[in-house]
Structures are given as structure tokens and as C-alpha cells.
Amino acid sequence: MSENNFDGNIFLLTADSLQWKAFNNRLDEIASLTNGTIFEESVSTAPFTVSAMPSLAAGVYGDTVGIGLPEASKPTTLAEALSRAEFTNILISDNYLFGAEYNYQRGFDMGDLGEPTTKKKIANILQNSPVPGVFEVSEWIYFNIIKRMGANNETFYRSASTLHETAKGYLSDIPQEDNVFCWIHYMDTHHPFEPPQEYLDSRTLNQSKSRSDWASYTRDAIQNGGQNLSESEIADIREVYDACCEYLFDELRNFITYLIDSGRYSPDEDLLVFTADHGESLSPVEHGIMGHTPAMYWEDVVRVPLLVSHPEWDSTRTDGQVSLIDLMPTILDLVGAPVPDSVEGTAAKAPSDLVRDHAFFTGIDPIGPIKSAESVAVSRGIRTNSGKKVFGDYERVSGSPVVSTEFDETEETVLFTGDEGGLIADSETAGEMLKELKEMRGNPTENIDVADLMSDSAAQEEIQEHLEDLGYLE
């Protein structure tokens, strides 16, 4: 039992690449099931998994640890802290970048820990062939032949339904009286977008494609940054993505209902959190990207849904900016477990305590180390509670490039793009934000030696293979 007499279970349910606006309204039903608090303005610490997961797993920013966690020692992970509090810990993940190869298994007792599916293993064998051009061939083989070899319901990533069945299996092996921490990371909203066929059939689309064809089509569109897509093609991709969100919502609701019925979760006794590691941009015309790489800090990419259900918190919607950097220490504090001194976030005892005047972002571009043998570009940003942002834009070629934007609930407006001197001259407020960013996190753009960013968990070549498998690289 914890120091504050919390004697329940913890369920942390996180989705990859989940847009806040695609899921925000769906959270009301989850809140009614869990008596949960919905945070209207929650932001991630990074635009992609490599730099976002350190905050969720260890309460630190991505540029504090680099790519992956160290094998041991600091930072102390959420699972390690809960293990010391005598929780039995389960991790279910189907993302290489959030798994054992990057040391995210630290503190967990069981789970699949990011292991690839059989089909992905076959695709990787073909991909690693020495024959020139075989990767392009192997990818075509996966989507057109290998994918059709299996059951119709098998996807490139394990579906939410499959992850839930895996979790149920592990939970059934743990005595009911034991305290459990179960973390499930979903990939249904990460490209390639391939929702079940019935979720496609219920929608009006401009193109007629099978589930498998949509997977291949959306993967290509994301890899190409949405270039040369027509308005109707972009509309289709958004609709297919929303079908993925709808499927995830249905499965999430079903799983929570199962947990309640099986006695594993009660809103009056246990803690449940739902959020995303980062969002997704599906606006290539407005943002110049589709997906979430390269590192840019548009609202669609850094804004995420967040619901927290705790016995002592009321079911309500809370206004005000909150950052996921504070989630890990808050979870520990809410269950009475000591917060490690390695944590960079702040624990909150009440929903209003999570509201921040300023939130910070940092992104170590996962493609960067592959493009340079010696250095990688790191970018950083800051966001105010009023929706203003200043962030580095390392895609520009020279100077000290920064962007300033403002979000007004429905639309993000670019206020400035140029070098730091021009930003300071353009806006006193933006200049003050830039100063605080530098004081708290560092320069908006910076080149850092690859050796300083690589964890001891994976070689550079392995990271490249994983990013190719995830669809970031061709």
C-alpha cells in the first residue's frame, strides 16, 4: 500500500500520433465511464515518439536523454518507481521506438515490450537484403503479398483489440489482490492508416480502396510529406484517419468496460490515464508536412487529448494549458509513491495544479542522425497559456531560424518567420518567450554530436532500420 493509502491499480493508455481535435469530443463517453477529468489544452513535449516518450516514461525532456533511455541509473522511470512501491508492471507496445531495444522495459515485469509482428520480421529480412533497391521491392511485397497471406484482420501494427487480448492474458496471471501498473501503447492512429473494413464502409470517400490499399496509400502520402495531393485526396486521408480514431475509441471503451466488469478497475479506487505521445498533421498545404516529421511544432502535432481518472478528482473539463512533462510525477504523487529527483516535471495534487503559463518542446529529429554522420539538428519551442508559440525551424538554411504562431481555438496563424533578431524586433512578447526558452531549455535550433545523443541501447544502423520499418525513411 502506498504512503497516501492508495491501494489500487494504474492503467496508462497512450496512443501514437493522435490528434487532439480528432478525439477530444469522443473523450466525454470515456469520462462518463471513468469519472475522469478532461484537460482541454494538453500539449506533448515533442512532435514525435523519439523525443516525446522520455517525458511519459521518466518525466524528462527528450534532449536530456537523447535517443532512448540509458540502460540503468538516472533518469528513474515511472515503472521503476512503481516497482519500488510494490506494483506488478506490464508494458504492451508495438512501437520499436518505445520498447526494450531503447531500454523502455526498465522497471516492467512482463509484456511484449515492442516486439515486431511476424510480418514485420519478414519485411525486415527482405529489407536488409544486399541486393540494390530491395527495400522498395520488399515494401511492395509486404503491402501486396505478405499482408494478404494472413488473416484479414491482421495489420502492420497490432490492433488495439489484439493488444487488449494480450493485456488480458497478463492480467489473468496476476492475483486480483496485487497492485498492477499496466501501460498499453496503441499504434492504430499511426500511419499506415488501416482501420477495419467496416469503419471504412460507413464513410463517404472519393476513392474506392481496400483496407490494405489504404494502408499502402497513406504510408506513401506520409513519406512524401503530402506533396502533390489534391484536396479530395487529402480529404480522403483525413477521413480514413478519423476512421482509425473511431476504431480506437470503440476498443478503448470496450476495454475499460471489461476492466470494470472483471474487477480490475473502479473509478472509486483506481487510477486511469488516457493520452497520446504526440499528435498528427494532415494539413500539407498549410504546414508543409504530413505526419509528424520533420520536427515542427504546429498545434495539430503537439496538442494531445488527456483524461485522468482518480478517485479524488471530479469529472469535469479543465481549461488551461497543461504539459505531459508533469504527468509522470503527478501519477506517482497521486498514488503516494516518491517522485524521483531526476524528474523535470512537477507533481500536481489537483487538476488546476497542472495548468502552466509556459510549456516547452524539444525534438531530436529521428531522421537527422541518418542524414549526417557527425551531427544532428535539435529544435526547441515554447508555448504560452494563451496559445502563442515560438519554435526553431531547422529546415531553413541559414541564420538562427525561428517561427512565431498564435492559436485561437480553431486556427493557427503564423505571426513571424525569420531569424532571432527579426523576431525580437517584431514582437516584445515573442522576444521574451525566446529568452525564457533559452534560459530553461536551450537554443531554438542547435547541432549536437550524434555520439552525445545515442543511447547505449541501439546502434545508429539499428535506429535506421527501425525508422524505415516505421515508415519515416524510404
PLY file of the C-alpha trace (Angstrom):
ply
format ascii 1.0
element vertex 474
property float x
property float y
property float z
element edge 473
property int vertex1
property int vertex2
end_header
0.00 0.00 0.00
1.30 3.48 -0.86
2.12 6.34 1.50
-1.26 8.06 0.91
-3.22 4.80 1.34
-3.80 4.36 -2.40
-4.36 0.63 -2.79
-5.50 0.32 -6.39
-4.34 -0.32 -9.92
-2.96 2.08 -12.53
-3.81 1.95 -16.23
-1.86 4.23 -18.57
-3.32 4.06 -22.08
-1.43 6.05 -24.72
-2.00 6.39 -28.45
0.64 7.15 -31.05
0.04 10.10 -33.42
-3.39 11.01 -32.05
-4.74 14.45 -32.94
-6.45 16.19 -30.03
-9.24 17.57 -32.22
-9.96 14.13 -33.70
-10.54 12.65 -30.25
-11.49 15.45 -27.90
-15.27 15.10 -28.27
-15.02 11.32 -28.00
-13.49 11.66 -24.55
-16.85 12.59 -22.99
-18.05 9.00 -23.12
-14.76 7.73 -21.67
-15.10 10.34 -18.92
-18.60 9.10 -18.10
-17.25 5.54 -17.78
-14.31 6.54 -15.62
-15.49 9.69 -13.83
-12.44 11.24 -15.47
-11.15 14.79 -15.76
-10.66 16.01 -19.34
-7.92 18.57 -19.94
-8.93 20.83 -22.83
-5.46 22.16 -23.63
-2.88 19.45 -23.12
0.41 19.53 -25.02
3.14 16.98 -25.57
6.81 17.74 -25.06
7.77 16.78 -28.62
6.36 16.19 -32.10
7.42 12.54 -32.39
7.95 9.41 -30.29
11.76 9.53 -30.02
11.63 12.80 -28.09
8.14 12.51 -26.57
8.42 9.18 -24.74
11.11 10.24 -22.24
8.60 12.64 -20.67
5.87 10.00 -20.35
8.21 7.24 -19.21
10.59 9.20 -17.00
9.35 12.78 -16.62
12.29 14.27 -18.56
12.64 16.12 -21.85
13.94 14.33 -24.91
17.14 16.36 -25.17
18.01 15.36 -21.60
18.47 11.69 -22.50
18.92 11.65 -26.29
17.64 8.73 -28.35
16.38 6.03 -25.99
16.92 5.71 -22.25
20.20 4.66 -20.62
20.42 1.01 -19.65
20.30 1.84 -15.95
20.60 4.62 -13.40
19.01 8.02 -13.96
16.52 9.03 -15.03
14.35 6.79 -12.88
11.40 5.56 -14.91
7.75 5.54 -13.91
7.79 1.74 -13.90
10.90 1.60 -11.70
9.35 3.99 -9.18
6.15 1.94 -9.10
8.10 -1.30 -8.80
9.67 0.07 -5.62
6.12 0.76 -4.44
5.39 -2.97 -4.98
3.33 -2.71 -8.17
3.45 -5.51 -10.75
4.18 -3.76 -14.04
3.02 -4.67 -17.57
4.08 -2.97 -20.82
2.26 -3.68 -24.08
3.80 -1.77 -27.01
4.10 -2.37 -30.74
6.46 0.53 -31.47
10.17 -0.19 -31.80
10.99 3.27 -30.50
9.07 2.59 -27.29
10.33 -0.84 -26.40
13.14 -2.92 -24.97
15.67 -2.03 -27.67
15.61 1.55 -26.37
15.52 0.48 -22.71
11.89 1.39 -22.08
11.42 -2.04 -20.49
13.15 -0.76 -17.35
11.01 -1.50 -14.30
8.50 -3.70 -16.12
7.92 -7.28 -15.02
6.17 -8.55 -18.14
4.73 -7.61 -21.54
5.61 -7.79 -25.22
7.86 -4.70 -24.94
7.72 -3.52 -28.54
8.50 -6.81 -30.27
7.72 -6.80 -34.04
4.97 -8.88 -35.62
5.86 -11.86 -37.81
5.01 -9.94 -40.94
7.25 -7.06 -39.97
10.08 -9.53 -39.31
9.64 -10.94 -42.82
9.59 -7.43 -44.26
12.78 -6.61 -42.35
14.58 -9.68 -43.68
13.74 -8.62 -47.22
14.59 -5.01 -46.43
18.08 -5.91 -45.18
18.99 -7.85 -48.31
22.23 -6.65 -50.00
20.51 -6.53 -53.39
20.21 -2.86 -54.54
16.69 -1.47 -54.41
15.33 -4.40 -52.44
13.75 -2.14 -49.78
11.35 -0.65 -52.31
10.60 -4.15 -53.56
10.19 -5.54 -50.04
7.77 -2.79 -49.07
5.67 -3.53 -52.16
5.82 -7.24 -51.29
4.65 -6.53 -47.74
1.61 -4.47 -48.71
0.67 -6.52 -51.77
1.62 -10.13 -50.97
2.75 -10.78 -47.39
-0.07 -8.71 -45.91
-2.62 -10.78 -47.79
-1.09 -14.06 -46.61
-2.51 -13.64 -43.11
-5.90 -13.14 -41.62
-7.93 -10.24 -42.94
-7.91 -8.58 -39.54
-4.10 -8.53 -39.19
-2.50 -5.13 -39.61
1.02 -3.73 -39.99
0.86 -2.89 -36.29
-1.01 -4.98 -33.77
-4.51 -3.58 -33.43
-5.98 -2.24 -30.21
-8.12 -5.36 -29.97
-5.03 -7.57 -30.19
-3.14 -5.53 -27.60
-6.12 -5.76 -25.26
-6.25 -9.54 -25.57
-2.53 -9.63 -24.76
-3.07 -7.41 -21.73
-5.96 -9.57 -20.52
-3.68 -12.60 -20.67
-1.06 -10.98 -18.48
-3.66 -9.60 -16.07
-5.18 -13.05 -15.64
-1.84 -14.34 -14.35
-1.65 -11.71 -11.59
-3.54 -12.25 -8.32
-6.54 -9.95 -8.03
-5.30 -8.52 -4.74
-1.95 -7.36 -6.22
-1.46 -3.75 -7.31
-0.96 -3.57 -11.08
0.50 -0.91 -13.36
-0.50 -1.65 -16.96
0.75 0.58 -19.81
-0.65 -0.03 -23.30
0.64 1.99 -26.26
-1.63 1.89 -29.33
-0.49 2.26 -32.95
-3.90 2.35 -34.68
-3.62 6.08 -35.39
-0.02 5.88 -36.64
0.50 5.52 -40.38
-0.12 3.37 -42.32
-3.80 4.08 -41.66
-5.71 0.81 -41.99
-8.90 0.77 -39.91
-11.15 -2.31 -40.07
-13.14 -2.50 -43.29
-16.47 -1.82 -41.58
-15.16 1.54 -40.38
-14.24 2.40 -43.97
-17.53 1.16 -45.40
-19.52 3.52 -43.16
-17.79 6.60 -44.62
-18.07 8.53 -47.87
-14.71 8.57 -49.65
-13.68 9.98 -53.01
-11.58 6.92 -53.81
-12.55 3.28 -53.57
-9.77 1.25 -51.95
-9.47 -1.84 -49.81
-8.14 -1.68 -46.27
-4.76 -2.93 -47.47
-4.65 -0.41 -50.31
-5.42 2.45 -47.93
-2.51 1.30 -45.76
-0.09 1.47 -48.69
-1.58 4.73 -49.99
-1.43 6.58 -46.67
2.07 5.31 -45.91
3.30 6.71 -49.24
1.49 10.01 -48.67
3.08 10.46 -45.24
6.55 9.54 -46.50
6.22 12.12 -49.29
5.05 14.83 -46.92
1.68 15.06 -48.67
3.26 16.61 -51.74
1.15 16.95 -54.88
-2.01 15.65 -53.23
-5.31 17.12 -54.40
-7.90 18.50 -51.99
-10.04 15.39 -52.42
-7.08 13.10 -51.75
-6.21 15.00 -48.57
-9.87 14.84 -47.53
-9.83 11.06 -48.01
-6.71 10.63 -45.88
-8.28 12.69 -43.12
-11.44 10.59 -43.31
-9.50 7.32 -43.15
-7.50 8.69 -40.21
-10.73 9.58 -38.42
-11.95 6.03 -39.02
-8.81 4.86 -37.19
-9.71 7.21 -34.32
-13.26 5.86 -34.23
-12.00 2.29 -34.08
-9.55 3.13 -31.28
-12.33 4.84 -29.32
-14.61 1.80 -29.62
-11.87 -0.57 -28.50
-10.84 1.73 -25.65
-14.43 1.89 -24.39
-14.76 -1.90 -24.65
-11.51 -2.49 -22.76
-12.39 -0.11 -19.93
-15.79 -1.80 -19.65
-14.00 -5.16 -19.43
-11.70 -3.83 -16.69
-14.70 -2.62 -14.70
-16.64 -5.87 -15.15
-13.62 -8.01 -14.23
-12.94 -6.05 -11.06
-9.57 -4.74 -12.25
-10.66 -1.12 -12.44
-13.07 1.01 -10.44
-13.25 4.82 -10.72
-13.65 4.91 -6.92
-10.42 3.02 -6.23
-8.05 3.04 -9.21
-6.18 5.46 -11.48
-6.65 5.54 -15.26
-4.98 7.91 -17.73
-5.53 8.25 -21.47
-3.36 10.46 -23.68
-1.06 10.43 -26.74
2.68 10.76 -27.15
2.12 13.42 -29.85
-0.38 14.47 -32.49
-0.51 14.35 -36.29
-0.58 16.96 -39.04
-2.82 16.21 -42.00
-2.54 19.70 -43.49
0.33 19.62 -46.01
-0.76 22.82 -47.73
-0.87 24.86 -44.52
2.05 23.22 -42.68
4.29 21.87 -45.41
4.30 18.41 -43.80
2.02 15.42 -43.44
2.51 13.26 -40.39
4.80 14.41 -37.61
8.31 14.64 -39.08
10.49 16.60 -39.62
10.29 18.43 -36.30
7.74 21.24 -36.40
5.55 22.39 -33.55
2.19 23.03 -35.16
-0.82 22.74 -32.86
-2.02 19.55 -34.58
1.33 17.90 -33.83
1.95 18.91 -30.21
-1.63 19.18 -28.89
-2.92 15.87 -27.48
-6.01 14.57 -25.68
-5.66 13.96 -21.96
-8.03 12.32 -19.49
-7.15 11.47 -15.90
-9.45 9.42 -13.68
-8.54 9.48 -10.00
-10.86 8.73 -7.06
-10.30 12.19 -5.57
-10.67 14.19 -8.82
-14.05 15.36 -10.11
-15.34 14.51 -13.57
-15.08 17.82 -15.40
-13.40 19.62 -18.27
-10.44 21.73 -17.17
-9.30 24.78 -19.13
-5.72 25.99 -19.24
-2.53 24.65 -20.75
-1.02 21.50 -19.24
2.14 19.70 -20.32
2.79 15.97 -20.38
6.14 16.63 -18.68
4.13 16.80 -15.44
2.15 13.59 -15.96
4.70 11.06 -14.67
5.37 12.83 -11.33
1.64 13.50 -10.94
0.82 9.80 -11.33
3.42 8.91 -8.70
2.19 11.58 -6.29
-1.46 10.60 -6.74
-0.70 7.01 -5.71
1.63 8.02 -2.88
4.88 6.86 -4.49
8.02 9.02 -4.08
8.85 11.26 -7.06
12.48 10.68 -8.20
14.86 13.65 -8.13
15.66 13.03 -11.82
12.19 14.25 -12.83
11.99 17.58 -14.69
8.22 17.95 -14.36
6.12 18.94 -11.35
3.61 16.78 -9.48
0.03 18.07 -9.23
-2.35 17.21 -6.41
-5.40 18.73 -8.14
-6.32 19.26 -11.82
-5.82 23.03 -11.57
-2.25 22.46 -10.33
-1.33 21.09 -13.76
-2.01 24.39 -15.55
1.21 26.02 -16.79
1.95 29.52 -18.04
4.63 28.09 -20.33
5.15 24.66 -21.87
8.36 23.59 -23.58
9.07 21.35 -26.56
12.22 19.66 -27.77
12.75 17.49 -30.82
15.71 15.35 -31.82
14.65 14.62 -35.38
14.67 10.82 -35.78
15.77 11.26 -39.39
18.58 13.64 -38.50
21.19 11.11 -37.32
20.77 9.17 -40.54
21.40 12.19 -42.75
24.64 13.18 -41.02
27.49 11.01 -39.81
28.57 13.52 -37.18
25.76 15.77 -36.01
22.01 16.05 -35.75
19.78 19.10 -35.58
17.80 19.59 -32.38
14.96 22.09 -32.24
13.06 23.52 -29.29
9.96 25.58 -28.66
7.83 27.33 -26.07
4.05 27.79 -25.83
2.12 30.21 -23.61
-1.19 29.55 -21.91
-2.77 31.94 -24.43
-1.77 29.76 -27.39
1.25 31.70 -28.66
4.30 29.69 -29.72
7.92 30.36 -30.63
9.95 27.48 -32.00
13.04 26.70 -34.02
12.72 25.76 -37.68
15.92 23.98 -38.69
14.62 23.30 -42.20
15.69 26.83 -43.08
19.17 27.03 -44.48
20.94 29.84 -42.65
20.91 32.14 -39.66
19.07 31.39 -36.42
15.65 30.44 -37.81
12.56 30.79 -35.62
8.81 30.79 -36.13
6.13 32.54 -34.09
2.48 31.44 -34.23
-0.80 32.04 -32.45
-3.69 29.60 -32.00
-7.21 30.91 -31.41
-9.22 27.70 -30.74
-9.84 26.87 -34.41
-6.94 28.21 -36.46
-3.19 28.63 -36.14
-1.74 31.82 -37.63
1.93 32.33 -38.45
2.96 35.69 -36.99
6.65 35.66 -37.89
9.28 33.54 -39.61
12.91 34.57 -39.86
15.98 34.92 -37.67
16.08 35.62 -33.95
16.97 39.28 -34.35
13.97 39.89 -36.55
11.67 38.09 -34.11
12.82 40.21 -31.18
12.37 43.38 -33.22
8.95 42.22 -34.44
7.39 41.41 -31.06
8.38 42.16 -27.48
6.25 39.25 -26.26
7.85 36.79 -28.67
11.26 38.13 -27.69
10.51 37.44 -24.02
9.33 33.93 -24.90
12.54 33.30 -26.82
14.60 34.48 -23.86
12.77 32.13 -21.48
13.15 29.23 -23.91
16.91 29.75 -24.00
17.14 30.05 -20.22
15.00 26.98 -19.49
15.80 24.56 -22.34
18.39 25.99 -24.75
18.62 27.50 -28.21
15.67 27.07 -30.61
17.99 25.30 -33.07
21.25 23.54 -32.31
23.57 20.97 -33.85
24.65 18.25 -31.43
27.12 15.42 -31.94
25.39 12.16 -32.75
27.54 10.36 -30.17
26.09 12.56 -27.43
22.52 11.64 -28.39
22.78 7.91 -28.94
21.70 5.78 -26.02
23.70 2.69 -25.20
20.67 0.69 -26.30
20.90 0.77 -30.08
23.46 1.39 -32.78
22.88 4.02 -35.44
22.28 1.33 -38.09
19.58 -0.28 -35.94
17.81 3.04 -35.50
17.80 3.50 -39.26
16.23 0.06 -39.74
13.55 0.83 -37.17
12.72 4.19 -38.74
12.45 2.57 -42.16
10.10 -0.01 -40.69
8.01 2.74 -39.11
7.74 4.49 -42.47
9.83 7.60 -41.73
12.54 6.71 -44.25
12.37 5.22 -47.71
0 1
1 2
2 3
3 4
4 5
5 6
6 7
7 8
8 9
9 10
10 11
11 12
12 13
13 14
14 15
15 16
16 17
17 18
18 19
19 20
20 21
21 22
22 23
23 24
24 25
25 26
26 27
27 28
28 29
29 30
30 31
31 32
32 33
33 34
34 35
35 36
36 37
37 38
38 39
39 40
40 41
41 42
42 43
43 44
44 45
45 46
46 47
47 48
48 49
49 50
50 51
51 52
52 53
53 54
54 55
55 56
56 57
57 58
58 59
59 60
60 61
61 62
62 63
63 64
64 65
65 66
66 67
67 68
68 69
69 70
70 71
71 72
72 73
73 74
74 75
75 76
76 77
77 78
78 79
79 80
80 81
81 82
82 83
83 84
84 85
85 86
86 87
87 88
88 89
89 90
90 91
91 92
92 93
93 94
94 95
95 96
96 97
97 98
98 99
99 100
100 101
101 102
102 103
103 104
104 105
105 106
106 107
107 108
108 109
109 110
110 111
111 112
112 113
113 114
114 115
115 116
116 117
117 118
118 119
119 120
120 121
121 122
122 123
123 124
124 125
125 126
126 127
127 128
128 129
129 130
130 131
131 132
132 133
133 134
134 135
135 136
136 137
137 138
138 139
139 140
140 141
141 142
142 143
143 144
144 145
145 146
146 147
147 148
148 149
149 150
150 151
151 152
152 153
153 154
154 155
155 156
156 157
157 158
158 159
159 160
160 161
161 162
162 163
163 164
164 165
165 166
166 167
167 168
168 169
169 170
170 171
171 172
172 173
173 174
174 175
175 176
176 177
177 178
178 179
179 180
180 181
181 182
182 183
183 184
184 185
185 186
186 187
187 188
188 189
189 190
190 191
191 192
192 193
193 194
194 195
195 196
196 197
197 198
198 199
199 200
200 201
201 202
202 203
203 204
204 205
205 206
206 207
207 208
208 209
209 210
210 211
211 212
212 213
213 214
214 215
215 216
216 217
217 218
218 219
219 220
220 221
221 222
222 223
223 224
224 225
225 226
226 227
227 228
228 229
229 230
230 231
231 232
232 233
233 234
234 235
235 236
236 237
237 238
238 239
239 240
240 241
241 242
242 243
243 244
244 245
245 246
246 247
247 248
248 249
249 250
250 251
251 252
252 253
253 254
254 255
255 256
256 257
257 258
258 259
259 260
260 261
261 262
262 263
263 264
264 265
265 266
266 267
267 268
268 269
269 270
270 271
271 272
272 273
273 274
274 275
275 276
276 277
277 278
278 279
279 280
280 281
281 282
282 283
283 284
284 285
285 286
286 287
287 288
288 289
289 290
290 291
291 292
292 293
293 294
294 295
295 296
296 297
297 298
298 299
299 300
300 301
301 302
302 303
303 304
304 305
305 306
306 307
307 308
308 309
309 310
310 311
311 312
312 313
313 314
314 315
315 316
316 317
317 318
318 319
319 320
320 321
321 322
322 323
323 324
324 325
325 326
326 327
327 328
328 329
329 330
330 331
331 332
332 333
333 334
334 335
335 336
336 337
337 338
338 339
339 340
340 341
341 342
342 343
343 344
344 345
345 346
346 347
347 348
348 349
349 350
350 351
351 352
352 353
353 354
354 355
355 356
356 357
357 358
358 359
359 360
360 361
361 362
362 363
363 364
364 365
365 366
366 367
367 368
368 369
369 370
370 371
371 372
372 373
373 374
374 375
375 376
376 377
377 378
378 379
379 380
380 381
381 382
382 383
383 384
384 385
385 386
386 387
387 388
388 389
389 390
390 391
391 392
392 393
393 394
394 395
395 396
396 397
397 398
398 399
399 400
400 401
401 402
402 403
403 404
404 405
405 406
406 407
407 408
408 409
409 410
410 411
411 412
412 413
413 414
414 415
415 416
416 417
417 418
418 419
419 420
420 421
421 422
422 423
423 424
424 425
425 426
426 427
427 428
428 429
429 430
430 431
431 432
432 433
433 434
434 435
435 436
436 437
437 438
438 439
439 440
440 441
441 442
442 443
443 444
444 445
445 446
446 447
447 448
448 449
449 450
450 451
451 452
452 453
453 454
454 455
455 456
456 457
457 458
458 459
459 460
460 461
461 462
462 463
463 464
464 465
465 466
466 467
467 468
468 469
469 470
470 471
471 472
472 473
